Amino acid sequence: MKDDIMIGNRIRTIRESLSLTREQFAELIDISSSFLSQIERGDKSMSIDTLMIISSKTGYSCDYILFGDSTHSNFVGKINRMVSNSSDDVAELMYNVIRPIAKYSSDQ
């Protein structure tokens, strides 16, 4: 029960960070807004499928959603959302900008 409450709080935080209403977020992840409300309160658990959809639609890792492991999760989520919401040309440009930075940091 305590885990469900913590998971629900993280899902609510994710939804709010995206500036989405409960109805908008529920539609995005293909569940009812009343079920989302129950998940956010910790009254109900979600399926693995719903967890995977939340992760893929928001860019937040399943580890973060389930366990609160936020190592790079916030930044990775932001980058994933930017790329996902961009055209292929813009996404490729983003990749070309980030790639040399990633190479430089791995060489250090």
C-alpha positions in Angstrom: 0.0 0.0 0.0 2.8 2.4 0.9 4.5 1.7 -2.4 1.3 2.4 -4.3 1.0 5.8 -2.6 4.6 6.7 -3.5 4.2 5.5 -7.1 0.9 7.5 -7.4 2.7 10.6 -6.1 5.5 10.2 -8.7 2.9 9.7 -11.4 1.1 12.9 -10.3 4.4 14.7 -10.2 5.2 13.5 -13.8 1.7 14.6 -15.0 2.1 18.0 -13.3 5.6 18.5 -14.7 4.0 18.1 -18.2 1.3 20.6 -17.3 -1.4 18.1 -18.1 -4.8 17.8 -16.5 -5.8 14.4 -15.1 -8.1 14.1 -18.1 -5.4 15.0 -20.6 -2.9 12.6 -19.1 -5.4 9.8 -18.8 -6.2 10.2 -22.5 -2.5 10.2 -23.4 -2.0 6.9 -21.6 -5.3 5.4 -22.6 -7.0 4.9 -19.2 -10.0 6.6 -17.6 -9.4 9.8 -15.6 -11.2 8.1 -12.6 -8.7 5.2 -12.8 -5.8 7.6 -13.0 -7.1 9.4 -10.0 -7.2 6.1 -8.1 -3.6 5.4 -9.2 -2.4 8.8 -8.1 -4.0 8.4 -4.7 -2.5 5.0 -4.3 -5.9 3.3 -4.1 -5.3 1.1 -7.2 -2.2 -0.4 -8.8 -1.5 -0.2 -12.5 -0.7 -2.9 -14.9 2.7 -3.4 -16.5 1.2 -2.3 -19.8 0.1 1.0 -18.2 3.5 1.5 -16.6 5.2 0.9 -20.0 2.9 3.4 -21.7 3.5 6.0 -19.1 7.3 5.5 -19.4 7.2 5.7 -23.2 4.9 8.7 -23.4 6.6 10.7 -20.8 10.3 9.7 -21.1 10.5 8.9 -17.4 12.1 5.5 -16.7 10.1 2.6 -15.1 12.8 2.6 -12.3 11.9 6.2 -11.5 8.1 5.6 -11.6 8.4 2.4 -9.4 11.3 3.1 -7.1 12.0 6.8 -7.3 15.4 6.3 -8.9 15.9 9.7 -10.4 19.5 9.3 -11.6 19.4 11.4 -14.8 15.7 10.5 -15.2 14.5 14.1 -15.2 17.0 15.2 -17.9 16.6 12.1 -20.0 12.8 12.6 -19.8 13.1 16.2 -20.9 15.3 15.2 -23.8 13.1 12.3 -24.8 10.0 14.6 -24.8 11.8 17.2 -26.9 12.9 14.7 -29.5 9.5 12.9 -29.5 7.7 16.1 -30.2 10.0 17.2 -33.1 10.1 16.5 -36.7 12.6 14.0 -38.0 14.9 16.8 -39.3 14.9 18.6 -36.0 15.4 15.4 -34.0 18.4 14.6 -36.2 19.8 18.1 -35.6 19.4 17.6 -31.8 21.2 14.3 -32.1 24.0 15.9 -34.0 24.4 18.6 -31.3 24.3 16.1 -28.4 26.5 13.4 -29.9 29.8 15.4 -29.7 29.0 16.4 -26.2 28.4 12.8 -25.2 31.6 11.7 -26.9 33.6 14.4 -25.1 32.2 13.5 -21.7 32.9 9.8 -22.2 36.5 10.5 -23.2 37.1 12.4 -19.9 
